[in-house]
């Protein structure tokens, strides 16, 4: 389906009893400009696939990422560990300023909003430095020719490797602890790291002294019992607290004051809200994703600390393990592995905590353990062995996907009830509600569209002829008659006993979709006048038959009254 546009038809292998969930691999076909800027200010952005880059020989897959401008650095969980430098796109900086019009939520051949992606460098660590867990960068100082980051590896346990991301070279290392370092941040002149011990330990390390011999000693704080496997850490909106989530059952959210690392608050989540794997800040709240079946998105207010919402994803959207927050949305990557080694990325509106958009990744891009954003794009790294991929997602206003050909049935002599809703429509809306539809129709025998019915905020086609040969009669309908969230309607004013074909164009805030293919012919029912005529004829025929019957009956009754005097009954026929 839609193969000419680079679409992938995907079967969800993890669903028992469900087959052939068909999704368009969303892509970019236009630009942005004022519509995009307005959407960013309003926080209502949506999701579209915008290309990917393949990285061969990645062994353990991608884990940990840093991005700045049009460059990104992704960690390879290999033997040994590696850092891969990627040009995220050659048009990232100009995508907003130089493009015009909203983009579509499906591929336009040969066109990518952010431009080409490519690998520009690889740095291998020492042969003994294996199983990369995280990359923790210092704040970027544009006046300096270097940019340092700290890489936590699983072997040797507790080792931090210092690398220069710009120079792509290994600077040094420090064996910080006996346990894996899985999360960290740099704040002010200190770096804070969490270990995999039971319970976890949080360490404060002065950045300037960390790699200067045996004189370095971190300041350590041990968390409470049951608070271990800290997989995510970020700084709150005030810049004075660390916020962490635990990969436990149930999960806990912990807040520490910096630089003292005193415990200021904690929250034990409800059963089911467990195994927090990644998190990010959204305003005064934190959002966390869980590696559960199916995955969950949790929203927690940081001050005062309280749980404010949980979204349970659909069956098959399992193990939510990466999250990027941009505008008013969270973009969640999953560690699922569907047919053709695909996975999904789901957009969630954080104010309402509901799914508003989604896409399926290209083949080979599954197990999305890494997510990072830059320049209005999100980048998700796959943890697929041998050849991994970094998928670029445009977080821009997108038009809806092509609707399903309308289906329906007659609801009377002059009306038809239509529906064009796809299964799992989240993957087709473009990330925004449908606010209008334009339904085109023609008699099944006719060669071109003869009418269009406009519902809601769906402007008619200005190019459609309004007079002369091929003209289209236009009707503006009540927006309230748009049904099923913009995916159905009742078309009235049709001729009785006529067969029609329909097509539809749906519209969201970004603009209209492409027109659907026409559906099969749908016929209206008998005319009421014809029904009355037939009913009258049937009554007349019944009356005539009744008269014939009565006359026959009366004739038969008269015959039975004939005089039979003198007649003797002879039962055996002797007389």
N, C-alpha and C positions, 0 to 999 in steps of 0.2 A: 504494500500500500504506500502510495506517495514515494516510490523508490526514486523517481526522478529528482526529488528534493533531498535525497540523502537520508531518508527516514529508515529507521530500524523497526521491524516488527518483532516484538519480544514476548516470549512465553515466560510467565513467572513460575520457574521450576519449584519454588518453595511453597506454592499454593497447591494443596490437595483439592482436586475436584474443580479447579478453575483453570481454564486454558485460554490461550491466545488473548492476553491483554495487549492491545495494540496501541502503541504510543508513538507520536512523531518525535524524532530526535530534534529537539528545539534548537534553532540556530538564529543567525542574524542576517537580515536582508536589507536593512536601511540604516538610518542614523538616528540622531537624537535632537540636539539643540534645545529650544525653549520648552518643549513638552517634557523632555527628560529633566531639565532643571526644576521645573515646577513639581514634577513627581518626586524628586529627591527632597525638596523642601517640605512637601507634604508627608514624606515618609511612606508613600504608597508605591513601592517598586515591585517589579515582578521578575520572572526568571526565564532565561533563554540560553540554550547551548550556544557557545561561540568558539568552538574548536578545542583541540587538545594537542599535546606533544607526547611522543613515545620516548621512553628512556630504556634502552636495552641493558641487559646484564645487571639488573638491580637485586637479584637474589631474594632478599627478605622483604622487598617492597619499600614504599616511602613512609616515613614516620618523622614528623616534626617539620616545620616550615617557617620561613621568614620572608617577608616581601617589603619592598620599598620602591615606589615609582614603577618603572617598567621592568624591574628585575626581581627574581625570587630565588631562594635557596632552599632546597628540599633535602632532608636527610634520608639516607639509604640504610635500612636495617640489615646490613650485610656482614660478610666475613672477609675483609674488615669492613667497618662502617665507612660511608662516603658522604660527601656533600656535593650535590649537583646544582650548578648555577644555570638558570634558565632566563632567557629573554621572554618575558611574559606577553609581549606584543609590541609591534613597532608603531602602533597607532593609539596606545592607551591614553597618552596625554592629549591627543587631538580628537578623541572619539566624541567628547561632549561638545567641543567648541566648533568643530568643522563639519559635523554631519547634520542632516536635516530630516525631520520627521521621525515618528516612532518606528520601531523595528517589529518584525513578525516573530511569532513563537515557533517558527520552523525554519529549516535551512533554505537559503537561497544559494544555488550553486555558485561556488567560486568566491563567495563574499563572506568576510568575517569582520565584525565590528572592530575588534581590537587588533587586527592584523595578524601577521605570522608569528608563531611561537617556535623557539628552537633552543637546544642545549648549547651553552656557551663555555662550559668548563666543568671539570670534575676533580674533586680533591679526595684522595684516599687517606684514611688515618693509618696508624701503625697496624701491622698484621694482628697484634694482640687486642686491639681496640674494636670490639665487636658489639653487636646488638644495640644500635642507637635508639635512645628513648626520647630525647628532647633537644631542641635548639633554643637557647635563651640569649637574645641579643642585648647588647647595651643600647641606650638611646643613640640615634644616628646624629653625628656631628658633621655637617657638611664642610666645615673648615679643615677637617683632618683627612689625610689620604687613606686611612684605614677605618674599618668598622669591625669591632670585636664581638664575638658571640661565644657562648659556653655550651659545649655539647656533652650531654650526659650519656654514657655508654653502660651496657650491662656487663661487659667483661673488659678489663678487670672491674669488679663491682665497685660502685661509688666513685669512679673516675670522672673528672670533668676535663675535657680537652678544650683549650682555647684556640680559636681559629680567627683569622682575618678574612672576613667575607669578601672584601673588595680585592685583596691580593690573592685569595684562594690559596692560603698556606696555613700550615699548622704552626702555632706559636709556642705552645707548651701544654703542660697538664698538671693536675693536682689530684692526688688520691684523697678525696674528701671524707669518705666513710666506707664502711663495709657493705653498704646496701645500695641498691640502684637509686640514682637520682632521676626522677620521672617528671618533675615539673619545677618551674622556677620563674622568677621575674627579676629585673634589675630596676631599682628605685633609688634615686639619689646616688650616693656613693657606695651603696651596698647591693649585693646580690643575695636573693633569698631562694633557697632550694628545699624541696621536700623529698624525703627518702621513702623507700618501700618497706621500712622496718615495721614491726608490730609492737606497740603503736608507732605511728610515723613520727619522724623527727624533722623539725624545720630549723634550718641553719641560716644564720646571717653572716655573710662573708664580705669584708671590705674589698672592693674591686681592685684597688691599687696594690694591696698586699697579698692577694690570693696566690700569685705565682712567684713569690719572692722567697723561696726556701722554707726552712723548717720553722721560721719565726711566725708563720701564719697559723692562727688558731680560730676556727669559726665559733660563733656564739650559738648554742643549741637550745632548743625548747622541744620537749617531748609532749605530744598530744595525749588526749585521754584514751583509756582503754576502749577498744573497738574502733578507733579512728586510725585506720591504716590504708595503705594503697591510695595515696593522694595522687590522682591523675591530672588534676587541673588546678591552676593558681592564676589569679589576676588581681589587679589593684582596683579598689572601689572608686566611686565618682569623686570622692574627696582627695584621693591621692595619699591617704594616710593609713589605709588598712589593707591587709591581704585577705582575699576571699578564696577558700579552697573547698573542693568537693571530694568525697571519699568513694572508692569503689567497693562499697560494703552493702550488706543487707540488714536493715534499710540503710540508705545513704545518709550522710551528715554533711551539713554546710557549716563551715567554721570561719570565724573572722578574728584576725589578730591585728593589734595595733603595731604600727611601725614607728621608730626602729626598735622599740623595746620587745616586741613580739609577745606582749601580754594578751591573754585571751579576753576578747570583749563581748563575744556572742557566739552561739552555736544553735543549730536547729537539726533535730532528728526528724527526718521525713517519714511519711506514712508508708506502711507495707505496700510493696509494689513500686514505689519510687526509690529505686535501688540501683547500685552499680553505676554511679556517675562516672562518665568517661571523659567528658570535655565540657568546658564552660566558657562564657564570655560575659562582658558587662553590657547592659542595656540601660542607659540612663542611671537611675538610682537602684536598679535591680540587677540581679545576675540571672542568666539563663543557662541551664544545664541539660545535657542529653544523657540518656541511660542506655547501657548495652544490654537491653532486655528483649524479650520476644513477646510482642513487638516492641520497638523502641518507644521512648517517651521524651517529651520536652517539658522541663520544669521551669517555672518562673518564681524567683525568690526575691522579695524586697530585702535590701541589705540593711537599712536602718529605718525603723526597728526591724529586726530580722524576722520575717514571717513568710510562709508559703502562700503565694497568691494565684497559682494556677498550674494545672497539669494537662497536657495534651497527649493522649495515647494514639499513636500512629496506626495505620491500617495493617491488617494481617499481611505479612510478607515484607513490610517495611521494618526489618529487624535490626537490632543492634545499632542504635544511633550513636556514632562515635566521633563525629566532628561537627562543629557549628561555627558559622560566620554570622555576625550581626552587622546589619547595614540598614540605615534608615529605621523604619519601624518593623523590619522583618528579620527573622532568623532563617538561615539557609543551612539545612541539616543534611549531612552525608551519612550513609548507612554502610555497615559492614555486611551487607547481604550479597549473595552471589546468584543472580538469576541466570536464565539460559543465555548462552553466548557470552558469559562472563560480564554481564552488565549489572549495574546497581542503580540506585535512584538518589536524587537530591530533591528535597521537599522544602518549599517556602512556607513559612508560618507567619501570619500577622500576629505580632506579640501583644497588641492591645486586646484583641478578641480571642487570642489563643485558638486559632483555627487555620487549617491548611487552605492556602489560596492559590498555590501553583506547585508544579512538580515537573521533573523531566527524567528520562532514562538516559544513562550514560552510554557512550559508544562501547562496542564489544572490547573486552579486555580491561575496562576501567571499573573494577569492582573493589570491594573492601576499602572504603574511602576513610582511612584513619587520619587523614591530614587535611586541614582546611585553613585558608588564609585569604585575606582580601587586599586589594590595592587598586586605586583609580576607578572605583565603581564596578569592579569585577571581583568575583570570588574564584579561587583556584583550589581544586580538590585533588589530592594525590592518592593514587590507588596503591593497595598493598598486595598487588598481584605479582607472583614470583616470575623471574626471568625478565619480562618486559613490563615495566610499570608505565602509567600514564598520568599526566597532570591535565585535568579537565578544566577549561575556562568557562565560567558562567557569567553572562552579562546580567547585572542586577538593574535592569532598566525597564521602563514601561513597554509592555509587549502587547500586540494585538492577539485576539484569540486564534486558536488553531482552526483549520477548516472544519466546519460542522459535519456531522453525520448526515447523509441524504435523508430528507424528511420521510417519515413513515406515519401512517394514520389510518383512519377509517371514517366512514360517513357517520355524521350525527344527525342527519336529516336530509330533506330534499335540496337544501341550499347551503349546507355547511359541512366542513370536514375538520376533524380534530387531528392536529399534526404534532409530532415529537421528533426532535433531532439530537437527543441527549446521548452522548457516548458513555459506555461503561467507564467508571473511574475518571469522571470529567475533570478532576483537579489537574490532570496532566494535559489538559487542552484549553484551559480558560485564558492563558497568558498571565495569570496571577491576579486578575481583577474581575469583579462581578460583571456579568452580562447586563447591560442597561438598555439594549434595544435590539431589534431584529427586523430584517427586511425580507419578506417572503415573496418570491416570484412564482407565478403560475402560468400555465398554458393548457388548453385542451390537449389531450394525449395525441390527437391527430395533427396538431398544429406544429409548425416548424420553429416557432420562436415564442419568447415570453410575451404575454398579452396584458398581464396585470401585475402590480406589486402592491403588497399591503405592508405599510410601515408602522411598526409598533415601537413606542418609546423613543429614545434618543438615537434613532437610526436614520440618518439623513438619506433621502432618495438619491439615486445615481443621477448626477446632473447631466451625464452624457447620454442618458436614455432618451430616445426621441419621444416627444409629447404630442406630435401631430404627424400626419402623413403615414406612409407605409411603414410598418414596424413599430408604430407608436405603442407606448405602454400606458394603460390607464392606472392612475396612482390613487390609492386610498390611504388616508391617515387614520389609524385605529387607536382606540383607547389603550394607553400604556398598561392599564390594569389587566388587560386581556392577554398580556404576555405571561405565560404559565411556566411552571417548573423552573423558576429561577432564570428565565430567559431561554429555556430549551423546549418550549412548546407554545402552541396557540390554537385558536379556533378561527378558521377562515370562513367568512360568511359571504352571502351575495352570489352564490354559484348557481349554475343552471341544474335543474333536476335531470337525473338519468344521464349525466355527462361524466366522462372519465377525464381526470386532470393529472398533470405532473407538476411537482413542486421542487423548488430549490430555495436555499436560505443563506443569508449573510448575517452574522451576529456581530455586535459591537460592544466593546468595553470602553473604559475611559481613554484608552490609547488610540482607538479607532476601529474600523471594521475588519473582519476576517476576509479571506478569499471566499468566493461563493462555493457552496457545496455542489456536488454532483446532484443531478435530479434523481428523485426517488422513483419507485414504480408507480404505475397509474393507479389512482384511487377514484372510485366512482361514488357519486351521490345517489340517494335513494329516489323512489318514485315521486312524481309530482303529486301534490295534494289534490289538484283538480282531476288528474288522471285517476287517482285512487277513488275519488267520489264518483267519477264517471263509470269506472269499473264496478264500484259498489252498486250504483244504480242499475247498471246492466245486469249484474248478478241478481239483484232483487227482482227485476223484471222477469228474468228467466225463471227464477224460483216461483214467482206468482203464476206464470204461464203453466209451469209444470204442475203447480197446485190445482189450477183450474182443470187441466187435463185429468188429473187424478180424481177430482171430485166428480167430474162428468162421467168418468168411467165407473166410478163407484155407484152413482145414481142409476146408471144404465143397468148395471149388474143387479141392483136391488129390484128394479122394475121387472126384469126377466124372471126372477124367482117367485113373483106373485102370479104367474100364469095358472089358469084353472086346471086342476088335475083330477077332477071328478070322473069316476068310472075306471080309473086306473087301479089295477090290483098288483100288489107287490109279489113278485115271483122270485124268491132268492136263489133257486137252483135252475131257473130257466126252463121248466117243464111245460109251461103253458104257452 
